[in-house]
């Protein structure tokens, strides 16, 4: 009976258009109250949901991204890539993808990357003959990389739920992120060549490229500093987030001199709002997970999944399909809290490596950020081009197909995810 109540309330609220986090929280509270599961534990659950050391990294990485965005570093990176590859066929499309790769390694958020890069490159792409929808779809899909390439908020959430090393997850995401980025560049080039999207007319001289590189070097070094410190064991991901904030401040205030100290209040407010939205989802999704565990939903569903097939690969492929479907209607954080508590005993039953599966899981969720009806990157891009989501989603299909191919590759070849963290000594299978 408890399972019926929690499921019915959640689905009913979702159907009425209630935000996902609120739907999860209300469904949990109604179930706890109705069946006397311990309403007095709500405060404890709320506190425990966010009182986690790894989760401290989220607001700091968000703040670092806000500082770098205000400092105008996205435009600096874009200019360097424009001089480097802009003259090629589909040059601006490839510039957009490369800029998203580097900006994603600074922000850790798909919508933030879509907005930052879109504000800079959408207008030039349209001015050079690219269709608005294609330009929006290219940036929206390239921004998916933000939750695969570290530092990734999604990896922090996954590591917090599964008690897996976030450092290992960050390093494990490097190769898959680069493979996905390369695939996105190839799709952008292929479509641009078919449609005749030419490169920009002006050619950057070697001197101009050199100057652009020197101007962007501080932005390009940011992920190197962050990941290098984690890779070498100098600091943890949470400490790396603090380092990222101070590095961002140093670059913005003393190198580029593009922000003033009095701008800090506004930046802190922006970071606090973004972080609070994430933590709001974390708290209510965590409460839902706790309730589902108490009433036996997690054990029941986990047992059912294990019984489907004795083959681990079959299970992973079926869950991948489920993740792709859920990604169309739920955000990545909510899916993490809904599914991972169920999948943890399943992974143990099949002997599946949690770091390898973490990369598969997050890569599948990344696809959902650019698939309708609730792909957050699509909505952000559509808003920037003042167009409709359907037209952007249609142009995104080739990119989504490529993402699914990469997902299958990562599923079949665990070494792509595990080689670097094992080599760095961050993880022992």
JOKA-V702611 format. One record per run of one state. SS is the DSSP state (H for helix, E for strand, - for the rest). FROM is the first residue (numbers start at 0). TO is the last residue. Records with the same first field share a line. If there is no record, write none. Layout:
SS->FROM-TO + FROM-TO
//
This chain:
-->0-0 + 15-18 + 34-37 + 50-54 + 70-71 + 85-89 + 107-108 + 127-130 + 147-151 + 162-164 + 195-204 + 231-235 + 255-259 + 294-295 + 308-310 + 326-330 + 350-352 + 368-374 + 385-387 + 412-413 + 423-428
H->1-14 + 19-33 + 38-49 + 55-69 + 72-84 + 90-106 + 109-126 + 131-146 + 152-161 + 165-194 + 205-230 + 236-254 + 260-293 + 296-307 + 311-325 + 331-349 + 353-367 + 375-384 + 388-411 + 414-422
//
